[in-house]
Amino acid sequence: MARITLEQIRHSYLSAPSGDADWALKQIDLEWADGGAYALLGPSGCGKTTLLNIISGLVRPSRGQVRFDGADVTGLDPVDRHVAQVFQFPVIYDTMTVHGNLAFPLRNRAMPPDAVDARVREVAGMLDLQDKLSRRASRLTADEKQKISLGRGLVRSDVNVIMFDEPLTVIDPHMKWVLRSKLKELHREFGVTMIYVTHDQTEALTFADTVVVMYDGAVVQVGTPVELFERPRHTFVGHFIGSPGMNVLPCTVDGAEAVFDGVPIPIAGDDDSDSDDAGSGPARAARVARPRLSPSGAGGTSGLELGVRPEFVCFSDDGFAVEVTKVDDVGRYRIVDIRRGSHLMKMVVGENDTIPSENPRIRFDPAHTRVYADGWLVAPREAER
Amino acid sequence: MSTRTVNHRAWWLVAPVVVLVAFNALIPMMTVVNYSFQETFGDNVFFFEGFKWYEQVLTSERFHASFVRQIIFTGVILAIEIPLGVAIALTMPRRGPWVSVCLVLMALPLLIPWNVVGAMWNIFALPEIGLLGRTVNAMGIAYNFTQDPASAWITTVVMDVWHWTSLVVLLAYAGLCSIPDAYYQAAKIDGASAWAVFRHIELPKMKRVLTIAILLRFMDSFMIYTEPFVLTGGGPGNTTTFLSIDLVKAALGQFDLGPAAAMSLVYFLIVLLVCYVFFTAVMRGEER
């Protein structure tokens, strides 16, 4: 068990990186608390797997240090870091039985056979594999194989962190849910740090206590699922988390109000008490790393933008006029496409709420309306912990 | 189930293939079967002889001797080429600019016609003028493949290893390249030794291609003709007379059509039997 610290990690797969685009990881400073359940969330190619491999030691970072409980392990091999990793596709030693697979890491560490057997049976019991121990591992189903991969990490009592690299990719949908619950259960039971890499927000938000969102080789936000939903630090997080994603509209700022398309939009701080200390000083705000993001994609459009989630848009007679273009009934609520001039927005309307047929007007919830500059949240100031 | 129409019209669709196979395999083979039961003294006059030639072949000292030579030769080259091929494949780079260089170098011997290989090694190994022959003799080792059976055997084996190890290398390399990186990464995390990686990851993943390599090398070496024919002509004496060479000597040299046909069929059945046994054994191992 260990606290894992990443200090100024930069990585490039090229031998002589020159431009910003050559860096797979631009600059990462992160601390993973001992015993946390983390999700590392981001689109394909954002550097999640690279970061994971740097923690496990499969990849040496070009710059920066990896520390386990303060001790520098940057130069150590995976085997000496005592980590476990479960890969996207199940890795099984075909020649061995399930028992042999689970025992493999212990035998490689020259543990006495009696102790190996006892430990393997214990772990097999936790993973519901006890009656399959003598089966050939290659004959099992994909989810059982993934359990074995996980089991090879769990058998080692000295393991510092278990990392999962999109482990449910090849698992049947109904088994995904079962396996995810099993992971949560094991996390509660063992308290071992778990880092779960995924590009699926549902997986990330249901598994993790803390979600680390990555985009284009940088960490854009670290927070609880609720924080990511209610207070996205970057428009990318707003787009990426939530379905449908956050509405992002061009705006200007006039005093305490934002102005969108000639309409003044009130912005209030959060009701939560923790937002009081938010942005309590320029020194604090300056500490937050603001990696530059490429102008392509969701984030990084220059200028000021207004962000409001579809959940916080409602019909209101004292709002501004819009036009309803489409209504999607998705069951418990409806997703309504609206437009004002050339600006397209989405809003979520409850089952029992009515959609006005004539002259619809809407308003944004001031407590959940944010202003972003160059993609980054500027108002109201976010709470930092 | 609804009504099911049964008719045999589909047979017409496979008829062209049946005809083709009949012409290029069945009919030629049946003529051999035909010869193997008959005796002729020329003028297209044949007498039925029953199993006489089969009995003669199976009890003949000469056939036994070439059969044993053949088994030893095939066993020796398999024992050398398979491990050597795997070893070379393991040392080849998996990515980078050297991959294509290695692949071309490996493919070169396979592109040379068989009789040219025989001729090359013949000249290369000649004790008076060949580079190899002169060098070995100059080192004080008596070496003359045209007169000394041991020299002839070693030369034949080395020539085959030089010619065909590449095939094993390429197949094994293809098997190695198909192993996802995650296996090596998992092995690193599990603390596996280099031997354990070979034993539990690389060897099992190469099993299928190695099965094919062994089968191909078995069949090819069991039927080897051209290279030893050009190199040694089956000599000195009969020491490198393998089954094919013996067969040709019988069929063409002595024009004993009947015994040669019987021998061909025995030979064919042996190859078929060994391949079948080997293949089923491997497949059964896979299902376990």
Interface residues (C-beta under 8 A of the other chain):
Chain A: N53 S56 L58 D77 P78 V79 V83 A84 Q85 F87 Q88 F89 V91 Y93 D94 T95 M96 F104 P105 N108 R109 R136 S149 R152 G153
Chain B: P180 A182 Y183 Q185 A186 K188 I189 D190 G191 A192 S193 A196 R199 H200 I201 L203 P204 K205 R288
